Amino acid sequence: MNQDDNRSQNMQGQQQQQQSSSQWSEMIGQIIEKLTGKNMSTTVSFEDLEVDIPRAQGPGGRDLGSAKWTINGKVVWTTEAHKTESGG
């Protein structure tokens, strides 16, 4: 495989990662929008959540490796409604 093929594959991999990240952030935004309201608290708990970070290359083709994380925990977000004074 020549250097141009490697660059092409790297660019394709980066585009897929960016698309995947964009899809995740969009999905999370939609979930938060639907679940949160005024004066509300939402908790998302997870156990043995596996996050697989794919192999990456840094500047100059340096291998940055990959990672697999296992996470236990929860995310809590709370919304509050506040009255505001009308300007005038």
Summary of the structure (lengths in Angstrom):
residues: 88
radius of gyration: 20.4
end to end distance: 69.9
largest distance: 69.9
contacts: 146
relative contact order: 0.16
helix: 41%
strand: 40%
